[in-house]
Amino acid sequence: MPFSLTSNPNLNEISDAINYLLNNFGSNVSIDIQTGIIAGPSGRISNLYKYISIKYATSYDGSVGFANVPTNATYYGIRNSNDSTESTNPADYIWYKTTGFGTTNYLYYIVAGGRQIDFYLSPTAPSAYYVRDPGTAIDIDIVTTTSTQNVAIPAIYQWTSGTAPARPSTTSTYTWATGSYSAPSGWTTTPSTNSTPGYVQWAIFVPITANSNTATSVIDWTNTGYAIVQFSSNGATGTTGSTGLSSLTAYLQQNQASGVPATPSNTTGPVAPTGWTLTAPGSVTVGNVIWYSFGQYNGSSGTINGIPAGQTQWGAPVAASVFQDIRSDNWNGSTPPTPGTPATYGTAGYYISRTNGTMWLNSVYGRGIAQFDGANTGVSGVTSAILANYSLAQQTGVEGYTNNTFLTSAAIRGFNSSSGSGGNGIYGQHAGSGTGVLGLCSSGNGVYGVGINGVYGSGSTTGVYGSGSSFGLYSAGPIGTSSNSFVNNLYANYSYIMIGAASSTTLYFYQGPTTGASLATFNGANKPGTSSVSNSWLEFIINGVSYQIPVWAS
């Protein structure tokens, strides 16, 4: 293999290169792994690594005047490495003394192959194959002794209002390694954009060629042999076209129960139809629907698409907001459910009817006022504000609680505001053999009623049943009954106690003695009162025997 190495050689490649040199150059060849210098009896032969870096100084070790340009330098330093970035440490370089660079001399180099490089100090290159130090790391795998030509066509650009611009009076420097150059004042190196109507973008193209070892070349923009050509242009502004159709949108807010509004008739000018507005509403009244209609206004002097000049044609209204029945995602009942038919209510979710506001739902939890004023038809056609447990699926229809001690407080309270003699505060009916109204209370009243009939009960077993530590059944007025059984079954040992209306004295009905004469005579002149009405008799039944007491009207 050749003794030159790649930029990242492995140990085997370095070993092969050294063996190659030793075999071909004999034992007088030395190789410095640190500096990359391959030297023979006559001096430096070649270099191990890919890049050569050059620096300048005014001292033998580069510590004084260390620089990247040769001006007034008396030494130059060489570093061979595989790093394309030049080191800024003078100690990394091997320094060579010169006669001095002054301000006109430069360091030129030539690469003949095999990473062999030679240097020449002079104001100009000794031949076309020598290249001036570019100030960057030199790739010594690039041979400069060939006749290969580099070709480029740099260009510059400039916009004007129409006529060609003035030719530049300066030149530019083209760097072959990077393909870069600077444009003269007022010009750019790349095409640019411009939206001004009638403007033209001009360009100058200058072809250049150079040997492959040439670092830079001059671009002569001043040479009239390279024409200033029109590269691109913007067309002039055309004449204004005729007025077309303008779009408008009109809005109408109306009650959701109303039908679809009719398609508005044409309006004169860009105005909304009667009752409509061109301003979108910021809010929608509850129960209303927003409708919109697209219009096309013809502002020209002639008919366009069948729309007369100066008129707006409106399209069919479209509902922007639609009110309809609402149901939850988990609703599993009928759509819609049927009132009075529990089988259509489902077991989950809720449903709200748009037409009448009826709602079906599972549970209601409230912390405020609950008022129901509906008319629900229950048993025997009786209407109620609330029907509870109509499906009979639960043990209790309504259960109420209270811990208030006021006489008017109640767990469940009924109030009938009718001024007539009919109606009930609380009405209980048991279709079987149970109890219509049952009241239980450890203290207070099991059932308490105020009205024409405070408490009214009717049942095959028990009409009203009460149990309490004070009163099982209490009435603030007379107790009425149509059943003899009620009287016959009243039991209070042997006495029946009544409270007189005019006194707090307790009156007793008590069975007297059964002995004595069977005839008693009463003098009618001694009867109490002033009435002349004849006497009458009060009958009492004691143990099945009738007894009479004469009484007179007062």
SULTA-V408538 format. One record per backbone hydrogen bond with DSSP energy under -0.5 kcal/mol. CO is the residue of the C=O (numbers start at 0). NH is the residue of the N-H. If there is no record, write none. Layout:
CO_NH + CO_NH
This chain:
5_8 + 9_13 + 10_14 + 11_15 + 12_16 + 13_17 + 14_18 + 15_19 + 16_20 + 17_21 + 18_22 + 19_23 + 20_24 + 21_25 + 24_27 + 25_28 + 29_38 + 30_32 + 31_35 + 34_79 + 35_47 + 36_31 + 36_38 + 37_44 + 37_45 + 38_29 + 39_42 + 42_39 + 45_37 + 47_4 + 49_139 + 50_80 + 51_137 + 52_78 + 54_76 + 55_66 + 56_73 + 56_74 + 58_61 + 63_57 + 63_58 + 66_55 + 69_72 + 72_100 + 73_97 + 74_56 + 75_95 + 76_54 + 77_93 + 78_52 + 80_50 + 81_83 + 83_85 + 83_136 + 87_89 + 88_91 + 89_92 + 92_94 + 93_77 + 95_75 + 100_103 + 100_104 + 101_71 + 105_107 + 105_121 + 106_132 + 107_119 + 108_130 + 109_111 + 109_117 + 110_143 + 110_144 + 112_115 + 114_46 + 114_116 + 115_111 + 115_112 + 117_109 + 119_107 + 119_121 + 121_105 + 126_129 + 130_108 + 137_51 + 137_139 + 138_141 + 139_114 + 140_142 + 147_211 + 149_209 + 151_207 + 153_205 + 155_203 + 156_187 + 157_201 + 159_199 + 162_161 + 171_173 + 171_218 + 172_174 + 173_175 + 173_216 + 174_178 + 174_179 + 179_174 + 183_186 + 187_156 + 195_198 + 198_233 + 199_159 + 199_201 + 200_230 + 200_231 + 201_157 + 202_228 + 203_155 + 205_153 + 207_151 + 209_149 + 210_213 + 214_175 + 214_176 + 216_173 + 217_219 + 218_171 + 218_220 + 219_222 + 222_225 + 224_226 + 226_204 + 226_228 + 228_202 + 228_230 + 231_200 + 233_197 + 234_197 + 243_298 + 245_296 + 247_294 + 249_292 + 250_276 + 251_253 + 251_290 + 253_288 + 254_257 + 266_268 + 266_311 + 268_270 + 272_275 + 276_250 + 277_279 + 284_287 + 286_255 + 288_253 + 288_290 + 289_319 + 289_320 + 290_251 + 291_317 + 292_249 + 293_314 + 294_247 + 295_312 + 296_245 + 296_298 + 297_309 + 303_306 + 305_307 + 306_303 + 307_310 + 309_268 + 310_297 + 311_266 + 312_295 + 317_291 + 325_351 + 327_330 + 336_338 + 337_340 + 339_341 + 340_343 + 341_344 + 343_333 + 347_331 + 349_327 + 350_359 + 351_325 + 352_356 + 357_352 + 359_350 + 363_365 + 373_375 + 374_376 + 375_377 + 375_383 + 377_380 + 378_381 + 381_377 + 383_375 + 385_387 + 388_391 + 405_408 + 414_416 + 428_430 + 433_461 + 436_464 + 438_466 + 440_468 + 443_470 + 451_453 + 461_435 + 462_436 + 462_457 + 464_438 + 466_440 + 470_445 + 477_479 + 482_485 + 482_486 + 483_487 + 484_488 + 486_489 + 491_493 + 491_494 + 495_508 + 497_499 + 497_506 + 504_499 + 506_497 + 507_509 + 508_495 + 521_523 + 522_525 + 523_526 + 535_550 + 537_548 + 539_541 + 539_546 + 540_542 + 541_544 + 544_541 + 546_539 + 548_537 + 550_535 + 552_530 + 553_529
